[in-house]
């Protein structure tokens, strides 16, 4: 596989609220709207000498030869979606971009630049364009004037805390939130993905696989046999940079952290921090024979 290193701007544009869209409109209508949204965004990319790399779930990934062109494309994408709602349904996207060194191979790109752009997309709000300080430094003076520093972040692979900028692409700033200049706003870091292990099966939750389902049903990711476990017992999912267990069961889920603290979760959710074990329906005081271990993995949560 031939590999080439080059300087490119990597941009991700992700559809907001796709889960709610599927719940509200049903699978077919939601799928068509999201597809139309990604198609509209894809049509804009070549206007700015960009290249569409792929879609990942509800997100479009593309590259541009310069920081200026990537930022102009990002603002055009958001303005187009706002002014021409796909299939007539009001839809929003959020965008993250980073300019830097990438490895190109077989039509795809890899490296920390890709991870940084993906991370900023995850922490961006609806209709927001976030970009790194390295990208801001490469912009023309006219485009730099459209930015404001919004957060600070330490990106994966760097020990330095740097500003994250927002592009003010709207001409009407009436709804723009004022920034509290006296407050230090630090984004949560990408601390890595989460590894789940049960018997001889191991799964990783990250940008590629956003959730794992646990229960007795044969189509669950981790299939349990204990009758105290519900058919669809619980799920573990990633939300931006954090991981949560969501219980849907009759008997609840017990989480034993490595600190020794055990928490019973019943029809509720719990943030999973650090490492520990998950038991469906039975406390660890009763020594369950089936449990799922979880631990953080140092590989980037947003590696794509």
N, C-alpha and C positions, 0 to 999 in steps of 0.2 A: 504494500500500500504506500504510494508516494505521498510524502508529507511536505508541506511548505509553510514556513513561518512568515506572517505578514501583519501589517498594522491595519486594523479595521475597526469600525464602530459596530458593535453588536446591539441589536434592539429586539426587545420582546414586547409585544402588545397582547394583553390578556383580557378576555371578556369578563366583566364584573358580574357576580351573582348568578353564575350559571346553575348552581344547585337549586336556588330559589326559582329560577326560570323553568327548570324541568318540573319542579313541584307544582308551579302555578299553571303551566300550559300543557304539560304532558310531554312524553318523550319525543314524539314526532315533530310537533310545532317548535319545541325548544331547540331540537337538533337543527331544524331548518333555519331558525333565526341566527343561531350561533354560526352555522356554516355561511350564511349570507354576510354576517358581520366580518368573518375572517376573509371572505372573498373580496369585500369592499376594501379592506385594509391591504390585501395582497396586490390589488390593482394599482395602489398608490406607490408601492415600493419602487418599481422601475423608473418612475418619473424623477427620482432623485438618485439615479444610478445605483440603486440598491438591488440586492439579490435575495429572493425568498429562499430560506434554507429548509424549513419544515414547519409543520404545526405539531404542538405537543399539547394534547388535550384541547383546551379552549384558548390556547395561546399561539400566536404567530411569531416565529423567530426569523430574523433577516439580518443582513450585513450591508454596510455602506463604506465607500472608500474614504469618507471624511466625517468628522464630527458635525460640521455644519449641515451636511446633507441628511444625516441621521436625525438631527433635531428638527429640521424642516419637515421631514417625512412624518415624524411623530406628531407634530402639531396638525399636519394635514389629515392624518388618520383620525385623530380625535375630533377635529372639526367636521370631517365628512360623516362620521358616525352620529354626531350630535345633530347635524343639519339634515341628514337623510337616513332616518332610523331604518335598519334592515327589516324588511317585511312589514314596515309600518309600526314596529314595536320599539319603544324607547329603550335603548341599550347604551351602556357605557363600557369603556375600556380603560385600562391603566397601563402605563408604559415605563419601562426602565431601560437605560442604555449606558454603555461604557465603551470608550475608545481605548484600544491598546493592542497588545500583541496576541495573535491567535495562531493555532496550528490548523491549517486547512488540509483536508484529506477526503477524497471521494465525495465531494460536494457538501461536506459538513465542516463545522469549525469547532474547536475544542480549546480548553484552557481557562485560566483564572478570569480573563476578560469576559468570557461567556457566563461564568458563575456569578460574577459581580452584576452583570446586567440582569440576570434572572433573579438574583436576590433583591435588587431595587424594584423590580416589577412586583414582587410579592409584598413588599412593604408600602408600595404606592397605593394611594386611595383612588376612588373612582374619578376619572377625568384628569388624573395627575400624570405628569411626566417628570420622573426623577433621573438625575444623572450625576456622575461622580465628579470630584474635583479635577481628576486627570482629563476628563472630557471637557469640562469648562475651560481648562487651560488651552485647549486646542481650537476653541471657537473664535470666530471673527468678532471684532468689537461690537458690531450691530447685534449679533445674537447674544453676546454676553449681557447686553443691556436688558434682555428679556428674562433674565434669571434672577432668583433670589435664593440666598442660602436658607435652607429649611431645617435640616437635621445635621447631626454629626454621626459618623459610623466608623467602625473598624472593620474593613473588608477582610474576607478569608485570605490568609497568606500574608497579611500585613499587620504590624504591631502599631501602626500610626493611626491616630484618630484624625479624620479628615471631614470637611463639610460635604454634605449632599445637597445638590441644588434642585430647585423646581423651576420649570419653564412656565411662565405666565402666558399661555397661548391664547386665552380668551381676550377679546377686545372689550368686553363688559366685565369690569372688576367689582361690580356691586356685591356679588356673593362671595368674594374672596375673603378668607379668614385672615385677620391681622396676626402677625407673628409677634409673640412676646419676646422682645429682645433681651430681657433680663433673665430668661430661663434657658438653661442648657438642655437641648432636646437631643438625646442620644438614642439612636436606633438599636434594637436588640441585635446581637451579633449572630451570624450563622455559626452555631456551635457544632454542627454536624447532623447526620441522619440518626435514625433510631433503629436498632436491631432487635427483632423479636425472635425468640427461639422456643420451640416446643418439641421435645423428643428429638427427632432427626431432621426437623424442618426449620429453616431460618428464613425470615423475610426482612427486608429493609424498607422503612418508610422514608421517603424523600420526595423530591420534586417529581420524579417519574411515577412512583406509587404513593398516592396521597393518603390511603387508608387501608386498614386490614380488618376483616370481620372474624369474630370468634363465636362459636356455637356448635350445636349438634347437627345442624343441617349439613348435608354433604357438599353444598356449594360454598360453605364458609372457607376462609383462607386457613384457619386453624380449626379442624374438626375435632370436637370433644366427644367422649363417650359417657361421662358421668351424667346420670339422670337429674342431678341437681342443676345442671347447666340447661339453659333454655335453648330452643332451636336456633334462634338468633339472639345471642346472649349480650354481646357488647362489641364495640368497635374501637379501634385506636386510629386517630387521624392527625394530620399535621395542619396547623393553622398559622400561616406565616412562618415564624421561627420556633413555635412551641408545639408540643405533642399533648394530645388529650385522650383519655379513656372515656367513652360514653356508654353507660349501662342502659340496657333495654330489657332487662330480665325480670323474672319472678323472685329469685332469691338474692339478687344483688351480686356484685363483684368485689372481691377482696384484693387490695393492693398492699403488698409488703415491701416497703422501701429498704434499701441496704442499711439505713440508719436504725432499723428495728421498728419503725412506726408502721402500724397496720391501719388502713382506712377502708371502711365498708362503703361502697358506692351503690346506691339504689335509685334507678331512674334519674340519674344525675350525671355530671361529668367531673373529671378530676385531671388536673394537669400533671403529667408524668415528668418529674425532674430527677436527673441522675439515673440510678439503676435500681432494679428490684424484681419482684415476681407478681404475677396476676393469677388469681384463682377464681373460677366461675362457680359461685354458689356455696363455697365452703371456706371457712376461716383457716388460716395457716396454723392456728392453735390446734386444729384437728388433723393436721398433716395430710393435705390433699395429695392424691397420687397423680393428678394432672394439673400442671400449671405452666404458665408462659413466662419466660424470663425476658426482661427488657434491659437494654443498656445503650448508652450513646455510642455512636461510631464517629471517628474523626474525619471521615470523608465528608465533603461539603454536602449540605442539604440540597443545594441548588445546582449540583453538578449535572450537566446535560450533554 
